Amino acid sequence: MTIDNYDLIIFDLDGTLTPSKSPLESEIAELLVKLLARRKVAVISGCGYTQFQTQFLNKFPTSSDSFANLLLLPVSGTQLYTWRGTWCEQYTEHLSSKEKEKIMAALNESLKMGGYIEPERIYGPIIEDRGSQITFSGLGQRAPLVLKSAWDPGRAKRERIAEILRKKISEFDVRLGGATSIDITKRGVNKGYGVRKLEDFLKITADRILFVGDALFQGGNDYPARATGVDCIQVKGPEETKELIRGWLS
């Protein structure tokens, strides 16, 4: 596949450009810089902007030329940042205080009913308010990847909790994210939502957009992108993403 037919390439972050919550490698950063010289690139994730800075931007070349064609969509596209000599927030959408209270109460009840037992050692917050999304992480947000990968490899622990939660707050979307997370947002707020926001912001059509992610299977947190009509490529991880970009650049 070539990129000649696309004006925008959207990448998922965790599991696609980086291992879960792990820093961007210099090799893939260099490939992205070369790709940005030819196409607009967006990166979308359920994580917040602060995590974007730590995981992605801090490992990226800092020249403005590198950022000119780059767009960042934290929290599944409920925020958009573009480069104007510095990173500027173009819009942000938040849950109301009442919505957050309802979600938090339902989440805590569902964790108990779903059999979640807090580990003796946790790594950062287990429940995080990201403004437009509430996120549960079984071992904490900053748990080492090796522990996260072993905690719920078959997704059964989180599916049990998520199913209970969906019944309690059916007006919200509840989906699995990353290796240990459950994300709760307003109904319809997902990566497909983020794709639509980019279409409107950049004034381009779905046929000119390509989405690359590691969880495009049904039930995966990248799956909603398929419903937008954009072309999609599923990768197994960052190494496969590198090969994909190398192929485009050649």
HELIX and SHEET records of a PDB file:
HELIX    1   1 SER A   26  LEU A   36  1                                  11    
HELIX    2   2 TYR A   49  GLN A   55  1                                   7    
HELIX    3   3 LEU A   57  LYS A   59  5                                   3    
HELIX    4   4 SER A   64  PHE A   67  1                                   4    
HELIX    5   5 VAL A   75  GLY A   77  5                                   3    
HELIX    6   6 SER A   97  MET A  113  1                                  17    
HELIX    7   7 LEU A  145  TRP A  151  1                                   7    
HELIX    8   8 ALA A  156  LYS A  168  1                                  13    
HELIX    9   9 LYS A  191  LEU A  202  1                                  12    
HELIX   10  10 ALA A  206  ARG A  208  5                                   3    
HELIX   11  11 TYR A  223  THR A  228  5                                   6    
HELIX   12  12 PRO A  238  LEU A  249  1                                  12    
SHEET    1   A 7 TRP A  87  THR A  92  0                                        
SHEET    2   A 7 GLN A  79  TRP A  83 -1                                        
SHEET    3   A 7 LEU A  70  LEU A  73 -1                                        
SHEET    4   A 7 LYS A  40  ILE A  44  1                                        
SHEET    5   A 7 LEU A   8  ASP A  12  1                                        
SHEET    6   A 7 ILE A 209  GLY A 213  1                                        
SHEET    7   A 7 ASP A 231  GLN A 234  1                                        
SHEET    1   B 4 ILE A 127  ASP A 129  0                                        
SHEET    2   B 4 ILE A 134  SER A 137 -1                                        
SHEET    3   B 4 SER A 181  LYS A 186 -1                                        
SHEET    4   B 4 PHE A 172  GLY A 177 -1                                        
END                                                                             
